[in-house]
Amino acid sequence: MATQPEFIESTAGQIAAELARRGISSDQPVMVTIDREQGVLPGRLASRIHVVADGIASDEEIDRVIEKAREEVQSLIR
């Protein structure tokens, strides 16, 4: 059975220590998402991680779909 993903908010300098504290060995695969703006909504971030990890879409494809939806909504508002 697959485990639920865990989300860790940390600094780049502290991530290795945080993973070790959680019992994750240095050779265990992990996925790291870098949010330099710290403005991504938690739900959107969680969804994006799963979509990309499952190979459904790349980050760029997701951004393109979001931009297209924004344009469609904007055209309805005008």
TORRO-871510 format. One record per residue (C-alpha): residue number from 1; x, y, z. Coordinates in steps of 0.02 Angstrom, whole numbers. Layout:
<nodes>
<node><num>NUM</num><x>X</x><y>Y</y><z>Z</z></node>
...
</nodes>
This chain:
<nodes>
<node><num>1</num><x>0</x><y>0</y><z>0</z></node>
<node><num>2</num><x>67</x><y>172</y><z>-47</z></node>
<node><num>3</num><x>100</x><y>295</y><z>91</z></node>
<node><num>4</num><x>33</x><y>472</y><z>91</z></node>
<node><num>5</num><x>160</x><y>604</y><z>41</z></node>
<node><num>6</num><x>231</x><y>716</y><z>175</z></node>
<node><num>7</num><x>262</x><y>900</y><z>146</z></node>
<node><num>8</num><x>410</x><y>980</y><z>233</z></node>
<node><num>9</num><x>440</x><y>1167</y><z>239</z></node>
<node><num>10</num><x>623</x><y>1200</y><z>271</z></node>
<node><num>11</num><x>774</x><y>1295</y><z>210</z></node>
<node><num>12</num><x>895</x><y>1224</y><z>83</z></node>
<node><num>13</num><x>1029</x><y>1215</y><z>217</z></node>
<node><num>14</num><x>920</x><y>1117</y><z>338</z></node>
<node><num>15</num><x>833</x><y>994</y><z>221</z></node>
<node><num>16</num><x>961</x><y>853</y><z>241</z></node>
<node><num>17</num><x>950</x><y>865</y><z>430</z></node>
<node><num>18</num><x>760</x><y>866</y><z>423</z></node>
<node><num>19</num><x>755</x><y>710</y><z>313</z></node>
<node><num>20</num><x>878</x><y>621</y><z>429</z></node>
<node><num>21</num><x>772</x><y>671</y><z>580</z></node>
<node><num>22</num><x>624</x><y>586</y><z>496</z></node>
<node><num>23</num><x>724</x><y>427</y><z>470</z></node>
<node><num>24</num><x>746</x><y>446</y><z>282</z></node>
<node><num>25</num><x>915</x><y>376</y><z>230</z></node>
<node><num>26</num><x>1028</x><y>474</y><z>113</z></node>
<node><num>27</num><x>1006</x><y>345</y><z>-26</z></node>
<node><num>28</num><x>816</x><y>343</y><z>-19</z></node>
<node><num>29</num><x>731</x><y>433</y><z>-166</z></node>
<node><num>30</num><x>636</x><y>591</y><z>-121</z></node>
<node><num>31</num><x>552</x><y>729</y><z>-221</z></node>
<node><num>32</num><x>595</x><y>909</y><z>-180</z></node>
<node><num>33</num><x>492</x><y>1057</y><z>-240</z></node>
<node><num>34</num><x>576</x><y>1226</y><z>-237</z></node>
<node><num>35</num><x>463</x><y>1375</y><z>-206</z></node>
<node><num>36</num><x>570</x><y>1531</y><z>-214</z></node>
<node><num>37</num><x>420</x><y>1646</y><z>-207</z></node>
<node><num>38</num><x>336</x><y>1554</y><z>-62</z></node>
<node><num>39</num><x>170</x><y>1602</y><z>-139</z></node>
<node><num>40</num><x>105</x><y>1438</y><z>-207</z></node>
<node><num>41</num><x>-54</x><y>1385</y><z>-119</z></node>
<node><num>42</num><x>-30</x><y>1223</y><z>-21</z></node>
<node><num>43</num><x>-171</x><y>1133</y><z>-114</z></node>
<node><num>44</num><x>-104</x><y>1185</y><z>-283</z></node>
<node><num>45</num><x>71</x><y>1131</y><z>-233</z></node>
<node><num>46</num><x>11</x><y>961</y><z>-173</z></node>
<node><num>47</num><x>-89</x><y>933</y><z>-332</z></node>
<node><num>48</num><x>54</x><y>987</y><z>-444</z></node>
<node><num>49</num><x>175</x><y>867</y><z>-357</z></node>
<node><num>50</num><x>58</x><y>719</y><z>-386</z></node>
<node><num>51</num><x>20</x><y>762</y><z>-567</z></node>
<node><num>52</num><x>203</x><y>782</y><z>-613</z></node>
<node><num>53</num><x>257</x><y>629</y><z>-513</z></node>
<node><num>54</num><x>126</x><y>521</y><z>-598</z></node>
<node><num>55</num><x>190</x><y>579</y><z>-767</z></node>
<node><num>56</num><x>22</x><y>650</y><z>-814</z></node>
<node><num>57</num><x>95</x><y>820</y><z>-857</z></node>
<node><num>58</num><x>253</x><y>920</y><z>-840</z></node>
<node><num>59</num><x>265</x><y>1081</y><z>-742</z></node>
<node><num>60</num><x>265</x><y>1176</y><z>-907</z></node>
<node><num>61</num><x>108</x><y>1086</y><z>-968</z></node>
<node><num>62</num><x>18</x><y>1127</y><z>-806</z></node>
<node><num>63</num><x>68</x><y>1310</y><z>-821</z></node>
<node><num>64</num><x>3</x><y>1313</y><z>-1001</z></node>
<node><num>65</num><x>-166</x><y>1239</y><z>-948</z></node>
<node><num>66</num><x>-181</x><y>1365</y><z>-806</z></node>
<node><num>67</num><x>-141</x><y>1511</y><z>-921</z></node>
<node><num>68</num><x>-269</x><y>1451</y><z>-1050</z></node>
<node><num>69</num><x>-402</x><y>1439</y><z>-914</z></node>
<node><num>70</num><x>-359</x><y>1615</y><z>-854</z></node>
<node><num>71</num><x>-378</x><y>1683</y><z>-1031</z></node>
<node><num>72</num><x>-547</x><y>1595</y><z>-1051</z></node>
<node><num>73</num><x>-611</x><y>1667</y><z>-887</z></node>
<node><num>74</num><x>-547</x><y>1841</y><z>-931</z></node>
<node><num>75</num><x>-640</x><y>1835</y><z>-1097</z></node>
<node><num>76</num><x>-803</x><y>1796</y><z>-1004</z></node>
<node><num>77</num><x>-779</x><y>1941</y><z>-884</z></node>
<node><num>78</num><x>-750</x><y>2074</y><z>-1018</z></node>
</nodes>
